[in-house]
Amino acid sequence: MKANILIIDDENDIRNLLSRIIRLEGYQVFQAENGKKGLKMLANEKIHAIICDVKLPDANGVEMVPKIKEISPQSEVILLTAFGTIPDSVTAIKSGAFDYITKGDDNAKIIPLVNKAVDKALLQFRVQELEEQAGKRYSFGHIVGKSKPMQQAVELAQKVAVTGTTVLLTGDTGTGKEVFAQAIHYESPRKSKPFIAINCSALGRDMLESEMFGHKAGSFTGATHDKQGLFEEANGSTIFLDEIGEMDLALQAKLLRVLETGSFLKVGETKETKVDVRIIAATNRDLQKESDAGNFRLDLYYRLSVFSIRLPSLAERKTDIPLLAAHFIQMFATRMNRPKPMSMDASFLKALTNHPWKGNIRELKNVIERAVILASGDELTIDCLPFDFVYTESGDPADTLKLAEMEKLHIRKVMAYTKGNKTRSAELLGIGLATLYRKIDEYGL
């Protein structure tokens, strides 16, 4: 990629000399003879590095650095002066300059310095680009659904996103709680920092505590070095605590302290660590009932549920099923390099609409992925659906032998797609792993 360099200097000879030297290195060069024109050019062009004279007719180069960074934070500034002093160089670096050099130095030193500044700027512009892409990908605009219950949930989430308020997302498994958590983060003032997520049901109590809060070396067997926890990593950002209802009571007390004081103790540490973290929690349990049963701290529940959003099940938003199905069809068809657009026939769509969807959006996503794998042409038919859909739709079970042959064919296609990964195949087929092994033996696959 050709990088852009801006030279701000009121001396024509210096500007032209630097421009010739830098152009020979393959860079695009812009020029400005004073600070005002330099800032205007910076606002209109994507500039990676700026070489700016300290003494300008209308500005001081050191004082220009914060103004440059305000317009283009990813750009790097090299200050140029006729009379360099140590105090000035210290002030320049503190204000955000990349480096500070004296006029008359060997010109050969300038190019390596510009190269380093450009390398850093290119990386920073790339990070910004990825953050913007992530923000678009996880924005509320990418949440599929026009039903009233879904629109109400989105509206609430948009209102709370711009605040720093703790959020509790509730609803059945597979309703898209993590998708909402990501959208809230990426439309908040914390969006420039990474979104951190952890499933509280995936780890045992001790391991979860270490993952969340970190530990000191020697604090327990196997702790050979200091470990930074996810709360420390999420400082200035958002942490998503999925399945919060599964958290051990002792850890709940530690989490409550973070919410109340913004501090916690690492495992084996005596000094508290302070953090600024926004917490979004999610659960498919009724935490009020869990509190009454003694399984969840009531004070923590009140802290977490400052702003609660319930996500509707797929059964409550059946009008969204065609939209969701079309979205997943396009996504999986693209991944599988299908050359033509895919569609759904009437029987396929009717079967989807009539299904109870106990697994919600997650189940629908798996069913569509499986259907795209099994489709022979560009139209998805009821034959691409699992057998419980066939029974529900037809009301007249097909011949046992025919069903067995269909099942055998489906299993073979799915296992070919997953390259023999039985766990993934079982997930796509909607059956248990043990059942898949039994069917493999039964069909001689």
N, C-alpha and C positions, 0 to 999 in steps of 0.2 A: 504493500500500500504506500502511495506517495504521500508523505507528510507535508503539512503546510507550516512555514516559518514566517513570523511577522517581525520585522526590524523597525524599532521606533528610535529615531535619532535625528536631531536637527542638522547634523553635518552631512551634506550630500556625498562627500568623498567617502566618509566612513560607511554610510548606507550602501553605496554602490559597490565598494570593495567587498563588504561582507556578503552582499547579494550574489556577486560573482563566485565567491568561494563556496557558498552554500549551495548554489544552483548546480555546481559541478558535482556535487554529491547526490544529485537526483531529487533534491527537495524543491517544492514550489515556494517561491518567496514573495511576500507582500511587504510594502514599505509605507511608513508614515513619518512625517517630519515633526510631529508634536503629539502630546498625550491625548488630546481631544480626538484627533483623527485616528490615532491608534485604537482607542476604545471603541470608536464607531466601527472600524474595520473588524475588530474582534467580535462585535455583536452581529455582524453580517456574514462572517466567514468562519468555517471550522478551522481553528488555529491550534496546532499541537504544541509549538514552542514559540516563545517571544524573547527576542533579544532587545532589551530596553536600556537606553542611556539613563543614567541617574539624574543628570542635569538637563532638563528640557525647558524650552521657553515658557511653557504654561504649567509645568508640573515637576514634582520630584519623583524620580523613578522608584525609590523605596516606598513612597506613599502610594504609588500607582499599583503596587503588587496586590493589596487587598481588593482594589477596584477591579483588577483583571480577574482575580479569583472569584469575585462575585458574579461576573459575567460568564466566565468559563472555568469552573473549579478544576476541570481535568487538565487544563493547559499548564505547562511549566514555564517559569520565567527565569531568564538569565540576565542579571543586571550588569551593565557595562559602565565604567567610570574612568575618568582621566586621572583621578587622585584617590586611590583606594586606601581606606583606613580600617583597622581591625574593628573599632566600634561600629562603623557603617556596615561592614560585612556581617557582623553579628545581628544587627538590627534587620538587615535584609533577609537573612535566613529565617529569623523569628517571624517575620511578616509573611513568610510562605514562599520566598524565592528559591529556585532550584540551586543556583550558585551565583557568585559575585566575582567578576574578573576585571582586571585593569586594562585599559586601552594601551596598546603598544606591546602587550605580551605577544609571544610568538603565535602567529595565526594558526599554526598547526595544532595548537591547544584547543582552538575554538570548535573544530569539527568533532573531535571525540566527546567534548562536553555537550554539543548539540545532539549528537547521536544518543547519548545517555538520557538526555532530557526527553527526546522524542520517544525512546523505548518506554520510558515511564508513562508518558502521556498517552501513548497508544494503548497501553494496558489499562489505564484509567478510563479511557473512552470506551474500550471493549467491555469493561465491568459495568459502566453506565448503560451500555446498549443491552447487555444481558438482563440487568435489573429492570429496564423498561419493558423488555420482552416478557419477563416473568410477571411484571405488573399487569400487562395486557392479558396474558394467558390465564392469570388467576383473578381477574377482575370480576365484578358482579355481572358485567355484560356477557360473560362466558357461562353464566349459570343458566341452564336450559329449563324453561318452564314459564307458561303464561297463566297457569291456573291461579285463582284468587288466593288459596292458602300459601302458595309458593311466593307470589308477589308480596304478600304481607310479611313473610319471613325476610325476604330480600330488603324490603323497605326498612324494617327494624335494624337489620345488619348494617345498612348504609348509614343510618343515623348514628349508630354507636361507633362505626369504624373510625371516624375522625377524632374521637375522644381517646382517652387512655383508660377508659373504664374496663374493669374485669367483666368477661362475658361467659355465660354458661349456655352451651348448646345442648338441647335435649331432643330426644326422638328415637325411633327404632333404629336398630343396626342397619347400615346400608343406605341411610337417607341423605348422606352427603355432608356430614358434619365437618369433616376436614376440609372439604371444598369451601364451605362457608368461612371457616377459620382462616384459610389462606386469603380469601377475598377481603376479609376484614383487615388483615395485616397489610396487604398490598394497596389498600386504599386509606391507609393511616399514615400519620407523620413518621412512623417507624419503618416505612417500606424500603428504605435504603439498606437496612440491615437484614441478614438472613432470617427466614422463618424457621423456628426450631420446633420439632414435634417429637413426642414420645408417647408410646402406648403403655399405660400404667398396668395393664393386665399381662404384658408380655414377659415381665421379669419378676423374680422373687423380691422379697422385701429388702434384703441387704444389697443386692445388685441394683435395684431401682434407686435406693438412696445414694449409692455411689455414682450412678449415671446422672442423677438429678443435681446433686450437690458437690460431687467430687470427693477426693480423699487425700490424706497425707501418706507419704511412703512409710511403711511399717505399721500402719493403723490396723491391719488385719493380715492374715496369711495370704500371701500372693500379691500384696500391695507393695511392689518393688520400687515404685516411683510415684511422685505427686501426680494427681489426675485432676484436670479441670472439669467440673460438672457442666451440665447443659444450661443451668441457670446462669452460670458465669459466662458461658458462651453467648447466651441470649441477652446480655447486658445491653440496654438501649434498644432492644428489639421485642419480639413477641414469642412466647413459648406456648405451645398447644399441648395440653394434657388430656389425651384421649382416654376413655374408659376410667375416668376419675373415681367412679364408684367402686372400683376394684382395689383402690389404694389402702394399704395397711394403716390402722389407726395411729400408730406411732409416727408414721410419715406424714399423716394428715396434720398432726400437731406442728411438725416442722414447716409444712407448707403454709399453715395458718400464720406462722411467725413471719414468713416472707411477705405475705399479703399485708400484715400489720406494720412491719418495721422496714421491709426492704432489705433484710439481712438474714444470714443463715450461717451455721457452723458446718464446715466440711467434716467428713468422718475423720476422727483423730486429731482435729484442729481445736485450738483453744481461743483463737482470735476470729471474730466474726467477719464475714465477707459481705460488703454492701453491693447491691445491684439495683438497677432500674429496669424492671421487666414487666411487660404487660402479660397477663395470664388469660388465656382462653381455654376453658375446660369443656369437656363433652362427656355425656353419659347416656346410656339407654335405660338406666334405672331411675326409679322415683326416689330421689335423694331425701325427700321429706319422710317417706316411709322407711327408708334405710336408717335415717336418724332416729325415728321412733323405735326401731328394732335394735338400736345400739350398734349398728354397723358403720355409721358415718357421723362425724362430729357435726352437731347442729350449728355451732358457731362458724365452722368452715363453710357449711352449706349457705349460711346467710352472707358470708363474704363473697363466695363464688357467684351467687345468684343476684348480684346487684343489678345485672341486666341479663335477663333470661330470654332465649329465643327457642321456640319449639319448631323443629322441622317436620313437615307433614310426611306421612308415609306415602308410598306410591299409590296405595289403594284410595287415599284421600285426594289424589290429583291425577285421576285416570285420563283426564283430557290432555295431560302432558305426555302420555305414553307414545303417541305417534312422533312427537317432536324429539323425545329422547332416543327412540329407536332409530330415527333417521340420522340423528347426530352420531350415534355409535356405529351405524352402518358405514357412514362416510369415513369415520376414523379408522375402523378396522379394514375397510376396503383399500384405503390409502396405504396402511401398514403392510398389507398383503400384496401390494402392487397389482390390484385389479385394474385392468385397462379401461373399463367402462363404468359409468355410474350404475349403482345398484338400487333396486326398488323393492317394494313389498307388495305381494298380491293381497286381495281382500281377505282370504282365509287366514293368512299369516297375521295380518293386522288385527283381525277379529279375535284370534287366539290370544294374542298379546293383551288385548283389552280385557278379555274375560278372565285372565289368570289372576290369582289372588296376590301374587308378588310378596310373599312373606319375607323374602330377602331384599326387597325394595330395589333401589337403583343398582346396587352391586349385583343382584341376581339378574336384572335385565341386561346389564352390560355383559355378563358372562354368557347369557343366552344368545345375544346378538353376535358376539365373537364366534361362538360355536356355529351359529347359522351361516355366517359368512364363510367359514371354513368348509361347511358341508354343501354350500350352494353350487350346483352344477353350471348354472348360467348367471345372468345378471339380475334375475328376479328371485327374491326369497319367498319360498312357499312353505306350507305347513309341514312338509316332509323334512324341513331343516330344523324343526323344533324338537325338544325332548319328548319322550313318549307320553308323559302325563298331559302335555298340551294336545296331543293327537286324540287321546281318550276324551278329554274335555270337549274338544271341538266336534268330534264325530258323533259321540254318544253311542257308537256301535264298534267295539273293539275289533280290530282286524284279526285275521287268521294268525294263530300263535306262531306258526312257522314263518309267515311273512314278517311279523314283528321281530322275530329273532334274527332274521336275515338283515332287516333294516338296522337293528341294534348293532349287529356285528360290523356292518359297513360303516356306521357312524363312529364306532369305537376305533376302527382301523384308521379312518380319516383324521380323527382328532389326534391319535397317537403319532401319526405321520407328521402332523402339523407341529406338535410339541417335541418332535425328534425323540420320542420314546420316554419323555418325562412323565412318569405315572402320576406324580402328585398334581402337576398342572393339568394333565388329561382328566383326572378325576374331578378337578375343580370345574373345568369347562363342561364336562358331561353332567355335572350336578349330582354325582354319586360319591360315596365314601371310598377311600383308598382300598379298603379290604374288599368292597364290592367289585371294584375294578379288577383286582387281582383274581377274584373268583370268576369273573366274566372272561378274562384273558385265558384262564385254564379251560373254561367251558367251551369257548369258541376256537381254542387252539391258536390264539394270536401270538 
